[in-house]
Structure formats: structure tokens, C-alpha cells
């Protein structure tokens, strides 16, 4: 079923190109190579996870 006035996939791709974006399909899922490197793990432990925890606690309170 098509919604009237909905943007087709082909039109969306054409607009992405006009706006300077590239269209590509990522088949690897969420993670890309390098997500388990030491610097990434350190960032998650020292920066990202504490920030997420403080956001979660502020939402709960």
C-alpha cells in the first residue's frame, strides 16, 4: 500500500545525491571493525557509560 504523497525510494536517493550525500547499504549490522579497540573501550568506560548513567538517573528522578 502506498501513502499518497509519500517519497519513493528512488526519489529519496536522488535528493540525497543532490544534497551531497551518498547512498549505500551497510550489511555489517550495528558494529563496524574497530569497535573493540582499546581506545574505544576506554572511551565507553570513562565517558560514554557515565554520561548515559547520569541521564538515566535524571529521567528516573
C-alpha distance matrix in Angstrom:
0.0 3.8 6.6 9.5 12.3 10.8 13.1 12.3 14.2 16.7 17.4 18.0 20.4 22.1 22.7 24.0 26.5 27.6 28.3 30.3 28.1 27.4 24.3 25.1 23.7 26.1 26.5 29.4 27.7 29.3 32.8 34.3 37.8 40.5 39.0 42.1 44.7 47.6 46.9 43.3 44.6 47.3 44.9 42.7 45.8 47.6 44.9 41.3 41.9 44.5 42.2 39.4 41.9 43.2 39.8 39.0 42.4 41.9 38.6 40.4 43.4
3.8 0.0 3.8 6.3 8.6 7.3 9.7 9.3 11.9 14.1 14.3 15.0 17.7 19.2 19.5 21.1 23.6 24.4 25.2 27.4 25.5 25.1 22.3 23.6 22.8 25.4 26.3 29.3 27.7 29.0 32.5 33.8 37.3 39.9 38.5 41.8 44.2 47.0 46.1 42.6 44.1 46.6 44.0 42.1 45.3 46.9 44.0 40.5 41.4 43.9 41.4 38.8 41.5 42.6 39.1 38.7 42.1 41.3 38.2 40.2 43.1
6.6 3.8 0.0 3.8 6.2 5.4 8.8 10.0 12.9 15.3 14.5 14.9 18.2 19.4 19.0 20.8 23.6 23.9 24.3 26.9 25.2 25.4 22.9 24.6 24.0 26.5 27.7 30.5 28.5 29.5 33.0 34.3 38.0 40.3 38.8 42.1 44.4 47.0 45.8 42.3 43.9 46.2 43.4 41.4 44.6 46.0 43.0 39.5 40.4 42.7 40.0 37.4 40.1 40.9 37.3 37.0 40.3 39.3 36.2 38.3 41.0
9.5 6.3 3.8 0.0 3.8 5.5 8.9 10.6 14.1 15.7 14.3 15.3 18.7 19.2 18.6 21.0 23.6 23.4 24.0 26.9 25.7 26.2 24.1 26.2 26.1 28.8 30.4 33.2 31.4 32.3 35.7 36.8 40.4 42.7 41.3 44.7 46.8 49.5 48.1 44.7 46.4 48.5 45.6 43.9 47.1 48.2 45.1 41.8 42.9 45.0 42.1 39.8 42.6 43.1 39.5 39.5 42.7 41.4 38.4 40.7 43.2
12.3 8.6 6.2 3.8 0.0 3.8 6.5 9.0 12.6 13.9 11.7 12.7 16.2 16.3 15.4 18.0 20.5 20.0 20.6 23.7 22.7 23.6 21.9 24.4 24.7 27.5 29.5 32.2 30.6 31.2 34.5 35.3 38.9 41.0 39.8 43.3 45.2 47.8 46.1 42.9 44.8 46.8 43.7 42.3 45.6 46.5 43.3 40.1 41.5 43.5 40.5 38.4 41.4 41.8 38.1 38.5 41.7 40.2 37.5 40.1 42.4
10.8 7.3 5.4 5.5 3.8 0.0 3.8 6.3 9.5 11.5 9.9 10.1 13.7 14.6 13.8 15.8 18.6 18.7 19.0 21.8 20.3 20.9 18.9 21.1 21.2 23.8 25.7 28.5 26.8 27.5 30.8 31.7 35.3 37.5 36.2 39.7 41.7 44.3 42.8 39.5 41.4 43.5 40.6 39.0 42.4 43.4 40.3 37.1 38.4 40.6 37.7 35.6 38.6 39.2 35.6 35.9 39.2 38.0 35.2 37.8 40.4
13.1 9.7 8.8 8.9 6.5 3.8 0.0 3.8 6.6 8.2 6.3 6.4 10.0 10.8 10.2 12.2 14.8 15.1 15.7 18.3 16.8 17.4 15.4 17.9 18.5 21.4 23.6 26.4 25.1 25.9 28.9 29.5 32.9 35.1 34.2 37.8 39.5 42.3 40.7 37.6 39.7 41.8 38.8 37.6 41.1 42.1 38.9 35.8 37.5 39.8 36.9 35.0 38.2 38.9 35.4 35.9 39.4 38.2 35.7 38.4 41.0
12.3 9.3 10.0 10.6 9.0 6.3 3.8 0.0 3.8 5.4 5.2 6.2 8.7 9.9 10.6 12.3 14.4 15.4 16.5 18.5 16.8 16.5 14.1 16.2 16.6 19.8 21.7 24.8 23.9 25.2 28.2 28.6 31.9 34.4 33.7 37.3 39.1 42.0 40.8 37.6 39.7 42.1 39.4 38.1 41.6 42.9 39.9 36.8 38.4 40.9 38.3 36.3 39.5 40.5 37.2 37.5 41.1 40.3 37.7 40.3 43.1
14.2 11.9 12.9 14.1 12.6 9.5 6.6 3.8 0.0 3.8 5.5 5.1 6.2 8.7 9.9 10.5 12.5 14.4 15.3 16.7 14.5 13.6 10.7 12.6 12.9 16.2 18.1 21.3 20.7 22.2 25.0 25.1 28.4 31.0 30.5 34.1 35.8 38.9 37.7 34.6 36.8 39.3 36.7 35.5 39.1 40.5 37.7 34.5 36.2 39.0 36.5 34.5 37.8 39.0 35.9 36.2 39.9 39.3 36.9 39.5 42.4
16.7 14.1 15.3 15.7 13.9 11.5 8.2 5.4 3.8 0.0 3.8 5.4 5.2 6.3 8.7 9.9 10.8 12.6 14.4 15.6 14.0 13.0 10.7 12.9 14.0 17.7 19.8 23.1 23.0 24.6 27.1 26.7 29.7 32.4 32.3 35.9 37.4 40.5 39.3 36.4 38.9 41.2 38.7 37.7 41.4 42.7 39.9 36.9 38.8 41.6 39.1 37.3 40.7 41.9 38.8 39.3 43.0 42.3 40.1 42.8 45.6
17.4 14.3 14.5 14.3 11.7 9.9 6.3 5.2 5.5 3.8 0.0 3.8 5.4 5.0 6.2 8.6 9.9 10.5 12.3 14.3 13.3 13.4 11.9 14.8 16.3 19.7 22.2 25.3 24.9 26.0 28.5 28.3 31.3 33.7 33.5 37.2 38.5 41.5 39.9 37.0 39.6 41.7 38.9 38.1 41.8 42.7 39.7 36.8 38.9 41.3 38.6 37.0 40.5 41.2 38.0 38.8 42.4 41.4 39.3 42.1 44.7
18.0 15.0 14.9 15.3 12.7 10.1 6.4 6.2 5.1 5.4 3.8 0.0 3.8 5.4 5.1 6.2 8.7 9.9 10.5 12.4 10.8 11.0 9.5 12.5 14.0 17.0 19.8 22.5 21.9 22.7 25.2 25.1 28.2 30.5 30.1 33.8 35.1 38.0 36.4 33.4 36.0 38.0 35.2 34.3 38.0 38.9 35.9 33.0 35.1 37.6 34.8 33.2 36.7 37.5 34.4 35.2 38.8 37.9 35.8 38.7 41.3
20.4 17.7 18.2 18.7 16.2 13.7 10.0 8.7 6.2 5.2 5.4 3.8 0.0 3.8 5.4 5.0 6.3 8.7 9.9 10.7 8.8 8.2 6.5 9.7 11.8 15.1 18.0 20.8 20.8 21.9 24.0 23.4 26.3 28.7 28.7 32.4 33.5 36.6 35.0 32.3 35.0 37.1 34.5 33.9 37.6 38.6 35.7 33.0 35.2 37.9 35.3 33.9 37.5 38.4 35.5 36.4 40.1 39.4 37.5 40.4 43.0
22.1 19.2 19.4 19.2 16.3 14.6 10.8 9.9 8.7 6.3 5.0 5.4 3.8 0.0 3.8 5.5 5.2 6.3 8.7 10.0 9.6 9.7 9.3 12.7 15.2 18.5 21.5 24.3 24.4 25.4 27.4 26.5 29.2 31.5 31.7 35.5 36.3 39.3 37.6 35.0 37.9 39.9 37.1 36.7 40.5 41.2 38.2 35.7 38.1 40.6 37.9 36.7 40.3 41.0 38.1 39.2 42.8 41.8 40.1 43.1 45.6
22.7 19.5 19.0 18.6 15.4 13.8 10.2 10.6 9.9 8.7 6.2 5.1 5.4 3.8 0.0 3.8 5.3 5.0 6.1 8.6 8.5 10.0 10.2 13.9 16.4 19.3 22.5 25.0 24.7 25.1 27.2 26.5 29.4 31.3 31.2 35.0 35.8 38.6 36.6 34.0 36.9 38.6 35.5 35.2 39.0 39.4 36.3 33.8 36.3 38.5 35.6 34.5 38.2 38.6 35.6 36.9 40.4 39.2 37.5 40.7 43.0
24.0 21.1 20.8 21.0 18.0 15.8 12.2 12.3 10.5 9.9 8.6 6.2 5.0 5.5 3.8 0.0 3.8 5.5 5.1 6.3 4.9 6.5 7.2 10.9 13.6 16.2 19.6 21.8 21.6 22.0 23.8 22.9 25.7 27.6 27.6 31.4 32.1 34.8 32.9 30.3 33.3 35.0 32.0 31.8 35.6 36.1 33.1 30.6 33.2 35.6 32.8 31.8 35.5 36.1 33.2 34.7 38.2 37.2 35.6 38.8 41.2
26.5 23.6 23.6 23.6 20.5 18.6 14.8 14.4 12.5 10.8 9.9 8.7 6.3 5.2 5.3 3.8 0.0 3.8 5.4 5.1 5.2 6.1 7.7 11.3 14.7 17.4 20.7 23.0 23.4 24.0 25.4 24.0 26.4 28.4 28.9 32.6 33.1 35.9 33.9 31.7 34.9 36.5 33.7 33.8 37.6 38.1 35.1 32.9 35.7 38.1 35.4 34.6 38.4 39.0 36.3 37.8 41.3 40.4 39.0 42.2 44.5
27.6 24.4 23.9 23.4 20.0 18.7 15.1 15.4 14.4 12.6 10.5 9.9 8.7 6.3 5.0 5.5 3.8 0.0 3.8 5.4 7.4 9.5 11.3 15.0 18.3 20.9 24.3 26.5 26.7 27.0 28.4 27.2 29.6 31.3 31.7 35.5 35.8 38.4 36.2 34.0 37.2 38.6 35.6 35.8 39.6 39.8 36.6 34.6 37.4 39.5 36.6 36.0 39.8 40.1 37.3 39.0 42.4 41.1 39.8 43.1 45.2
28.3 25.2 24.3 24.0 20.6 19.0 15.7 16.5 15.3 14.4 12.3 10.5 9.9 8.7 6.1 5.1 5.4 3.8 0.0 3.8 5.7 9.0 11.3 14.8 18.0 20.1 23.7 25.4 25.3 25.1 26.5 25.4 27.9 29.2 29.4 33.2 33.4 35.8 33.4 31.3 34.5 35.7 32.5 32.8 36.5 36.5 33.2 31.3 34.2 36.1 33.1 32.7 36.5 36.6 33.9 35.8 39.0 37.7 36.5 39.9 41.9
30.3 27.4 26.9 26.9 23.7 21.8 18.3 18.5 16.7 15.6 14.3 12.4 10.7 10.0 8.6 6.3 5.1 5.4 3.8 0.0 3.8 6.8 10.0 13.2 16.6 18.5 22.1 23.7 24.0 23.9 24.8 23.3 25.4 26.8 27.3 31.0 31.0 33.5 31.2 29.3 32.6 33.9 30.9 31.4 35.2 35.2 32.2 30.4 33.5 35.5 32.8 32.5 36.3 36.6 34.2 36.1 39.4 38.3 37.4 40.7 42.8
28.1 25.5 25.2 25.7 22.7 20.3 16.8 16.8 14.5 14.0 13.3 10.8 8.8 9.6 8.5 4.9 5.2 7.4 5.7 3.8 0.0 3.8 6.7 9.8 13.1 14.8 18.5 20.1 20.2 20.2 21.3 20.0 22.3 23.9 24.3 28.1 28.3 31.0 28.9 26.7 29.9 31.4 28.6 28.8 32.6 32.9 30.0 27.9 30.8 33.1 30.5 29.9 33.7 34.3 31.9 33.5 37.0 36.1 35.0 38.2 40.5
27.4 25.1 25.4 26.2 23.6 20.9 17.4 16.5 13.6 13.0 13.4 11.0 8.2 9.7 10.0 6.5 6.1 9.5 9.0 6.8 3.8 0.0 3.8 6.5 10.0 12.1 15.6 17.5 18.2 18.7 19.7 18.1 20.4 22.4 23.1 26.8 27.2 30.2 28.5 26.3 29.4 31.3 28.7 28.8 32.6 33.3 30.7 28.5 31.2 33.8 31.6 30.8 34.5 35.5 33.1 34.5 38.0 37.6 36.4 39.4 41.9
24.3 22.3 22.9 24.1 21.9 18.9 15.4 14.1 10.7 10.7 11.9 9.5 6.5 9.3 10.2 7.2 7.7 11.3 11.3 10.0 6.7 3.8 0.0 3.8 7.0 9.8 13.1 15.5 16.0 17.1 18.6 17.4 20.0 22.5 22.9 26.5 27.5 30.7 29.3 26.7 29.6 31.8 29.4 29.0 32.8 33.9 31.4 28.8 31.1 34.0 31.9 30.6 34.2 35.5 33.0 34.0 37.7 37.4 35.9 38.7 41.4
25.1 23.6 24.6 26.2 24.4 21.1 17.9 16.2 12.6 12.9 14.8 12.5 9.7 12.7 13.9 10.9 11.3 15.0 14.8 13.2 9.8 6.5 3.8 0.0 3.8 6.4 9.5 12.0 13.1 14.7 15.9 14.6 17.1 19.9 20.4 23.9 25.1 28.5 27.5 24.9 27.6 30.1 28.0 27.5 31.2 32.7 30.5 27.8 30.0 33.1 31.3 29.9 33.4 35.1 32.8 33.5 37.2 37.3 35.8 38.4 41.3
23.7 22.8 24.0 26.1 24.7 21.2 18.5 16.6 12.9 14.0 16.3 14.0 11.8 15.2 16.4 13.6 14.7 18.3 18.0 16.6 13.1 10.0 7.0 3.8 0.0 3.8 6.3 9.3 10.1 12.4 14.0 13.3 16.0 19.1 19.3 22.6 24.3 27.7 27.2 24.3 26.6 29.4 27.6 26.6 30.2 32.0 30.0 27.2 28.9 32.2 30.6 28.9 32.2 34.2 31.9 32.2 36.0 36.4 34.7 37.0 40.1
26.1 25.4 26.5 28.8 27.5 23.8 21.4 19.8 16.2 17.7 19.7 17.0 15.1 18.5 19.3 16.2 17.4 20.9 20.1 18.5 14.8 12.1 9.8 6.4 3.8 0.0 3.8 5.8 6.8 9.0 10.3 9.6 12.5 15.6 15.6 18.9 20.7 24.2 23.8 20.9 23.0 26.0 24.4 23.3 26.9 28.9 27.1 24.3 25.8 29.3 28.1 26.3 29.5 31.7 29.7 30.0 33.7 34.4 32.9 35.0 38.1
26.5 26.3 27.7 30.4 29.5 25.7 23.6 21.7 18.1 19.8 22.2 19.8 18.0 21.5 22.5 19.6 20.7 24.3 23.7 22.1 18.5 15.6 13.1 9.5 6.3 3.8 0.0 3.8 5.7 9.0 10.1 9.9 12.4 15.9 15.8 18.6 20.8 24.4 24.6 21.7 23.3 26.6 25.5 24.1 27.4 29.8 28.4 25.5 26.6 30.3 29.4 27.4 30.3 32.9 31.1 30.9 34.6 35.6 34.0 35.8 39.1
29.4 29.3 30.5 33.2 32.2 28.5 26.4 24.8 21.3 23.1 25.3 22.5 20.8 24.3 25.0 21.8 23.0 26.5 25.4 23.7 20.1 17.5 15.5 12.0 9.3 5.8 3.8 0.0 3.8 6.7 6.8 6.7 9.1 12.5 12.3 14.9 17.2 20.8 21.3 18.4 19.8 23.2 22.3 20.9 24.1 26.6 25.5 22.8 23.8 27.5 27.0 25.1 27.9 30.6 29.1 28.9 32.5 33.8 32.4 34.0 37.3
27.7 27.7 28.5 31.4 30.6 26.8 25.1 23.9 20.7 23.0 24.9 21.9 20.8 24.4 24.7 21.6 23.4 26.7 25.3 24.0 20.2 18.2 16.0 13.1 10.1 6.8 5.7 3.8 0.0 3.8 5.8 7.6 10.8 13.5 12.2 14.9 17.7 20.9 21.2 17.9 19.0 22.4 21.2 19.3 22.5 25.1 23.8 20.7 21.4 25.1 24.5 22.3 25.0 27.7 26.0 25.6 29.2 30.5 29.0 30.6 33.9
29.3 29.0 29.5 32.3 31.2 27.5 25.9 25.2 22.2 24.6 26.0 22.7 21.9 25.4 25.1 22.0 24.0 27.0 25.1 23.9 20.2 18.7 17.1 14.7 12.4 9.0 9.0 6.7 3.8 0.0 3.8 6.8 10.3 12.0 9.9 12.8 15.6 18.5 18.5 14.9 16.0 19.2 17.8 15.8 19.0 21.5 20.1 16.9 17.7 21.4 20.7 18.6 21.4 24.0 22.5 22.2 25.8 27.1 25.8 27.4 30.7
32.8 32.5 33.0 35.7 34.5 30.8 28.9 28.2 25.0 27.1 28.5 25.2 24.0 27.4 27.2 23.8 25.4 28.4 26.5 24.8 21.3 19.7 18.6 15.9 14.0 10.3 10.1 6.8 5.8 3.8 0.0 3.7 6.7 8.3 6.4 9.4 12.0 15.2 15.4 12.1 13.3 16.7 15.7 14.2 17.3 19.9 18.9 16.2 17.1 20.9 20.6 19.0 21.7 24.4 23.4 23.3 26.7 28.2 27.3 28.9 32.0
34.3 33.8 34.3 36.8 35.3 31.7 29.5 28.6 25.1 26.7 28.3 25.1 23.4 26.5 26.5 22.9 24.0 27.2 25.4 23.3 20.0 18.1 17.4 14.6 13.3 9.6 9.9 6.7 7.6 6.8 3.7 0.0 3.8 6.3 6.2 9.4 11.1 14.6 14.7 12.0 14.0 17.1 16.3 15.5 18.8 20.9 20.0 17.8 19.3 22.9 22.5 21.4 24.3 26.8 25.8 26.2 29.5 30.8 30.2 32.0 34.9
37.8 37.3 38.0 40.4 38.9 35.3 32.9 31.9 28.4 29.7 31.3 28.2 26.3 29.2 29.4 25.7 26.4 29.6 27.9 25.4 22.3 20.4 20.0 17.1 16.0 12.5 12.4 9.1 10.8 10.3 6.7 3.8 0.0 3.8 5.8 7.9 8.9 12.7 13.3 11.3 13.3 16.4 16.2 16.0 18.9 21.0 20.7 19.0 20.5 24.0 24.1 23.3 25.9 28.5 28.0 28.4 31.5 33.0 32.7 34.3 37.2
40.5 39.9 40.3 42.7 41.0 37.5 35.1 34.4 31.0 32.4 33.7 30.5 28.7 31.5 31.3 27.6 28.4 31.3 29.2 26.8 23.9 22.4 22.5 19.9 19.1 15.6 15.9 12.5 13.5 12.0 8.3 6.3 3.8 0.0 3.8 5.4 5.4 9.1 9.6 7.9 10.1 12.9 13.0 13.3 15.9 17.9 17.8 16.6 18.3 21.5 21.9 21.6 24.0 26.5 26.4 27.0 29.8 31.4 31.5 33.1 35.7
39.0 38.5 38.8 41.3 39.8 36.2 34.2 33.7 30.5 32.3 33.5 30.1 28.7 31.7 31.2 27.6 28.9 31.7 29.4 27.3 24.3 23.1 22.9 20.4 19.3 15.6 15.8 12.3 12.2 9.9 6.4 6.2 5.8 3.8 0.0 3.8 5.7 8.8 9.2 6.4 7.8 11.1 10.9 10.3 13.1 15.5 15.3 13.7 14.9 18.3 18.8 18.2 20.5 23.2 23.0 23.4 26.3 28.0 28.0 29.5 32.2
42.1 41.8 42.1 44.7 43.3 39.7 37.8 37.3 34.1 35.9 37.2 33.8 32.4 35.5 35.0 31.4 32.6 35.5 33.2 31.0 28.1 26.8 26.5 23.9 22.6 18.9 18.6 14.9 14.9 12.8 9.4 9.4 7.9 5.4 3.8 0.0 3.8 6.4 8.4 6.4 6.3 9.8 11.0 10.4 12.2 14.9 15.6 14.5 15.2 18.4 19.6 19.1 20.9 23.8 24.2 24.4 26.9 29.0 29.2 30.3 32.9
44.7 44.2 44.4 46.8 45.2 41.7 39.5 39.1 35.8 37.4 38.5 35.1 33.5 36.3 35.8 32.1 33.1 35.8 33.4 31.0 28.3 27.2 27.5 25.1 24.3 20.7 20.8 17.2 17.7 15.6 12.0 11.1 8.9 5.4 5.7 3.8 0.0 3.8 5.6 5.4 6.4 8.7 10.1 10.9 12.5 14.4 15.4 15.1 16.3 19.1 20.3 20.5 22.3 24.8 25.5 26.1 28.4 30.3 30.9 32.2 34.5
47.6 47.0 47.0 49.5 47.8 44.3 42.3 42.0 38.9 40.5 41.5 38.0 36.6 39.3 38.6 34.8 35.9 38.4 35.8 33.5 31.0 30.2 30.7 28.5 27.7 24.2 24.4 20.8 20.9 18.5 15.2 14.6 12.7 9.1 8.8 6.4 3.8 0.0 3.8 5.4 5.1 6.1 8.6 9.9 10.5 12.1 13.8 14.3 15.3 17.6 19.2 19.9 21.3 23.6 24.8 25.5 27.4 29.4 30.5 31.6 33.6
46.9 46.1 45.8 48.1 46.1 42.8 40.7 40.8 37.7 39.3 39.9 36.4 35.0 37.6 36.6 32.9 33.9 36.2 33.4 31.2 28.9 28.5 29.3 27.5 27.2 23.8 24.6 21.3 21.2 18.5 15.4 14.7 13.3 9.6 9.2 8.4 5.6 3.8 0.0 3.8 5.5 5.0 6.1 8.7 9.9 10.4 11.4 12.3 14.1 16.1 17.2 18.4 20.1 21.9 23.0 24.3 26.2 27.7 29.0 30.5 32.3
43.3 42.6 42.3 44.7 42.9 39.5 37.6 37.6 34.6 36.4 37.0 33.4 32.3 35.0 34.0 30.3 31.7 34.0 31.3 29.3 26.7 26.3 26.7 24.9 24.3 20.9 21.7 18.4 17.9 14.9 12.1 12.0 11.3 7.9 6.4 6.4 5.4 5.4 3.8 0.0 3.8 5.4 5.1 6.2 8.7 10.0 10.2 10.0 11.8 14.4 15.2 15.7 17.8 19.9 20.6 21.6 23.9 25.4 26.3 27.8 29.9
44.6 44.1 43.9 46.4 44.8 41.4 39.7 39.7 36.8 38.9 39.6 36.0 35.0 37.9 36.9 33.3 34.9 37.2 34.5 32.6 29.9 29.4 29.6 27.6 26.6 23.0 23.3 19.8 19.0 16.0 13.3 14.0 13.3 10.1 7.8 6.3 6.4 5.1 5.5 3.8 0.0 3.8 5.5 5.2 6.2 8.6 10.0 9.8 10.3 13.0 14.6 15.0 16.4 18.8 19.9 20.5 22.5 24.5 25.5 26.5 28.6
47.3 46.6 46.2 48.5 46.8 43.5 41.8 42.1 39.3 41.2 41.7 38.0 37.1 39.9 38.6 35.0 36.5 38.6 35.7 33.9 31.4 31.3 31.8 30.1 29.4 26.0 26.6 23.2 22.4 19.2 16.7 17.1 16.4 12.9 11.1 9.8 8.7 6.1 5.0 5.4 3.8 0.0 3.8 5.4 5.1 6.0 8.0 9.3 10.2 11.8 13.7 14.9 16.0 17.9 19.5 20.6 22.0 23.9 25.4 26.5 28.2
44.9 44.0 43.4 45.6 43.7 40.6 38.8 39.4 36.7 38.7 38.9 35.2 34.5 37.1 35.5 32.0 33.7 35.6 32.5 30.9 28.6 28.7 29.4 28.0 27.6 24.4 25.5 22.3 21.2 17.8 15.7 16.3 16.2 13.0 10.9 11.0 10.1 8.6 6.1 5.1 5.5 3.8 0.0 3.8 5.5 5.3 5.4 6.4 8.5 10.1 11.0 12.5 14.3 15.8 17.0 18.5 20.2 21.6 23.0 24.6 26.3
42.7 42.1 41.4 43.9 42.3 39.0 37.6 38.1 35.5 37.7 38.1 34.3 33.9 36.7 35.2 31.8 33.8 35.8 32.8 31.4 28.8 28.8 29.0 27.5 26.6 23.3 24.1 20.9 19.3 15.8 14.2 15.5 16.0 13.3 10.3 10.4 10.9 9.9 8.7 6.2 5.2 5.4 3.8 0.0 3.8 5.7 5.6 4.7 5.6 8.3 9.5 10.0 11.7 13.9 14.9 15.7 17.7 19.5 20.6 21.9 23.9
45.8 45.3 44.6 47.1 45.6 42.4 41.1 41.6 39.1 41.4 41.8 38.0 37.6 40.5 39.0 35.6 37.6 39.6 36.5 35.2 32.6 32.6 32.8 31.2 30.2 26.9 27.4 24.1 22.5 19.0 17.3 18.8 18.9 15.9 13.1 12.2 12.5 10.5 9.9 8.7 6.2 5.1 5.5 3.8 0.0 3.8 6.0 6.6 5.8 7.3 9.9 10.8 11.2 13.5 15.3 15.9 17.2 19.4 20.9 21.7 23.4
47.6 46.9 46.0 48.2 46.5 43.4 42.1 42.9 40.5 42.7 42.7 38.9 38.6 41.2 39.4 36.1 38.1 39.8 36.5 35.2 32.9 33.3 33.9 32.7 32.0 28.9 29.8 26.6 25.1 21.5 19.9 20.9 21.0 17.9 15.5 14.9 14.4 12.1 10.4 10.0 8.6 6.0 5.3 5.7 3.8 0.0 3.8 6.5 6.9 6.7 8.9 11.1 11.6 12.8 15.0 16.3 17.2 18.9 20.9 22.0 23.1
44.9 44.0 43.0 45.1 43.3 40.3 38.9 39.9 37.7 39.9 39.7 35.9 35.7 38.2 36.3 33.1 35.1 36.6 33.2 32.2 30.0 30.7 31.4 30.5 30.0 27.1 28.4 25.5 23.8 20.1 18.9 20.0 20.7 17.8 15.3 15.6 15.4 13.8 11.4 10.2 10.0 8.0 5.4 5.6 6.0 3.8 0.0 3.8 5.9 5.8 6.3 8.8 10.3 11.0 12.5 14.5 15.7 16.8 18.7 20.4 21.6
41.3 40.5 39.5 41.8 40.1 37.1 35.8 36.8 34.5 36.9 36.8 33.0 33.0 35.7 33.8 30.6 32.9 34.6 31.3 30.4 27.9 28.5 28.8 27.8 27.2 24.3 25.5 22.8 20.7 16.9 16.2 17.8 19.0 16.6 13.7 14.5 15.1 14.3 12.3 10.0 9.8 9.3 6.4 4.7 6.6 6.5 3.8 0.0 3.8 5.6 5.3 6.2 8.7 10.1 10.7 12.3 14.3 15.5 16.7 18.5 20.3
41.9 41.4 40.4 42.9 41.5 38.4 37.5 38.4 36.2 38.8 38.9 35.1 35.2 38.1 36.3 33.2 35.7 37.4 34.2 33.5 30.8 31.2 31.1 30.0 28.9 25.8 26.6 23.8 21.4 17.7 17.1 19.3 20.5 18.3 14.9 15.2 16.3 15.3 14.1 11.8 10.3 10.2 8.5 5.6 5.8 6.9 5.9 3.8 0.0 3.8 5.4 5.1 6.1 8.7 9.9 10.4 12.2 14.2 15.3 16.4 18.3
44.5 43.9 42.7 45.0 43.5 40.6 39.8 40.9 39.0 41.6 41.3 37.6 37.9 40.6 38.5 35.6 38.1 39.5 36.1 35.5 33.1 33.8 34.0 33.1 32.2 29.3 30.3 27.5 25.1 21.4 20.9 22.9 24.0 21.5 18.3 18.4 19.1 17.6 16.1 14.4 13.0 11.8 10.1 8.3 7.3 6.7 5.8 5.6 3.8 0.0 3.8 5.5 5.0 6.2 8.6 9.8 10.5 12.3 14.3 15.3 16.5
42.2 41.4 40.0 42.1 40.5 37.7 36.9 38.3 36.5 39.1 38.6 34.8 35.3 37.9 35.6 32.8 35.4 36.6 33.1 32.8 30.5 31.6 31.9 31.3 30.6 28.1 29.4 27.0 24.5 20.7 20.6 22.5 24.1 21.9 18.8 19.6 20.3 19.2 17.2 15.2 14.6 13.7 11.0 9.5 9.9 8.9 6.3 5.3 5.4 3.8 0.0 3.8 5.4 5.2 6.3 8.6 9.9 10.7 12.5 14.4 15.6
39.4 38.8 37.4 39.8 38.4 35.6 35.0 36.3 34.5 37.3 37.0 33.2 33.9 36.7 34.5 31.8 34.6 36.0 32.7 32.5 29.9 30.8 30.6 29.9 28.9 26.3 27.4 25.1 22.3 18.6 19.0 21.4 23.3 21.6 18.2 19.1 20.5 19.9 18.4 15.7 15.0 14.9 12.5 10.0 10.8 11.1 8.8 6.2 5.1 5.5 3.8 0.0 3.8 5.5 5.1 6.1 8.6 9.9 10.6 12.3 14.3
41.9 41.5 40.1 42.6 41.4 38.6 38.2 39.5 37.8 40.7 40.5 36.7 37.5 40.3 38.2 35.5 38.4 39.8 36.5 36.3 33.7 34.5 34.2 33.4 32.2 29.5 30.3 27.9 25.0 21.4 21.7 24.3 25.9 24.0 20.5 20.9 22.3 21.3 20.1 17.8 16.4 16.0 14.3 11.7 11.2 11.6 10.3 8.7 6.1 5.0 5.4 3.8 0.0 3.8 5.4 5.0 6.1 8.6 9.9 10.5 12.3
43.2 42.6 40.9 43.1 41.8 39.2 38.9 40.5 39.0 41.9 41.2 37.5 38.4 41.0 38.6 36.1 39.0 40.1 36.6 36.6 34.3 35.5 35.5 35.1 34.2 31.7 32.9 30.6 27.7 24.0 24.4 26.8 28.5 26.5 23.2 23.8 24.8 23.6 21.9 19.9 18.8 17.9 15.8 13.9 13.5 12.8 11.0 10.1 8.7 6.2 5.2 5.5 3.8 0.0 3.8 5.4 5.1 6.1 8.6 9.9 10.6
39.8 39.1 37.3 39.5 38.1 35.6 35.4 37.2 35.9 38.8 38.0 34.4 35.5 38.1 35.6 33.2 36.3 37.3 33.9 34.2 31.9 33.1 33.0 32.8 31.9 29.7 31.1 29.1 26.0 22.5 23.4 25.8 28.0 26.4 23.0 24.2 25.5 24.8 23.0 20.6 19.9 19.5 17.0 14.9 15.3 15.0 12.5 10.7 9.9 8.6 6.3 5.1 5.4 3.8 0.0 3.8 5.5 5.1 6.3 8.7 10.1
39.0 38.7 37.0 39.5 38.5 35.9 35.9 37.5 36.2 39.3 38.8 35.2 36.4 39.2 36.9 34.7 37.8 39.0 35.8 36.1 33.5 34.5 34.0 33.5 32.2 30.0 30.9 28.9 25.6 22.2 23.3 26.2 28.4 27.0 23.4 24.4 26.1 25.5 24.3 21.6 20.5 20.6 18.5 15.7 15.9 16.3 14.5 12.3 10.4 9.8 8.6 6.1 5.0 5.4 3.8 0.0 3.8 5.5 5.2 6.3 8.8
42.4 42.1 40.3 42.7 41.7 39.2 39.4 41.1 39.9 43.0 42.4 38.8 40.1 42.8 40.4 38.2 41.3 42.4 39.0 39.4 37.0 38.0 37.7 37.2 36.0 33.7 34.6 32.5 29.2 25.8 26.7 29.5 31.5 29.8 26.3 26.9 28.4 27.4 26.2 23.9 22.5 22.0 20.2 17.7 17.2 17.2 15.7 14.3 12.2 10.5 9.9 8.6 6.1 5.1 5.5 3.8 0.0 3.8 5.4 5.1 6.2
41.9 41.3 39.3 41.4 40.2 38.0 38.2 40.3 39.3 42.3 41.4 37.9 39.4 41.8 39.2 37.2 40.4 41.1 37.7 38.3 36.1 37.6 37.4 37.3 36.4 34.4 35.6 33.8 30.5 27.1 28.2 30.8 33.0 31.4 28.0 29.0 30.3 29.4 27.7 25.4 24.5 23.9 21.6 19.5 19.4 18.9 16.8 15.5 14.2 12.3 10.7 9.9 8.6 6.1 5.1 5.5 3.8 0.0 3.8 5.5 5.3
38.6 38.2 36.2 38.4 37.5 35.2 35.7 37.7 36.9 40.1 39.3 35.8 37.5 40.1 37.5 35.6 39.0 39.8 36.5 37.4 35.0 36.4 35.9 35.8 34.7 32.9 34.0 32.4 29.0 25.8 27.3 30.2 32.7 31.5 28.0 29.2 30.9 30.5 29.0 26.3 25.5 25.4 23.0 20.6 20.9 20.9 18.7 16.7 15.3 14.3 12.5 10.6 9.9 8.6 6.3 5.2 5.4 3.8 0.0 3.8 5.6
40.4 40.2 38.3 40.7 40.1 37.8 38.4 40.3 39.5 42.8 42.1 38.7 40.4 43.1 40.7 38.8 42.2 43.1 39.9 40.7 38.2 39.4 38.7 38.4 37.0 35.0 35.8 34.0 30.6 27.4 28.9 32.0 34.3 33.1 29.5 30.3 32.2 31.6 30.5 27.8 26.5 26.5 24.6 21.9 21.7 22.0 20.4 18.5 16.4 15.3 14.4 12.3 10.5 9.9 8.7 6.3 5.1 5.5 3.8 0.0 3.8
43.4 43.1 41.0 43.2 42.4 40.4 41.0 43.1 42.4 45.6 44.7 41.3 43.0 45.6 43.0 41.2 44.5 45.2 41.9 42.8 40.5 41.9 41.4 41.3 40.1 38.1 39.1 37.3 33.9 30.7 32.0 34.9 37.2 35.7 32.2 32.9 34.5 33.6 32.3 29.9 28.6 28.2 26.3 23.9 23.4 23.1 21.6 20.3 18.3 16.5 15.6 14.3 12.3 10.6 10.1 8.8 6.2 5.3 5.6 3.8 0.0
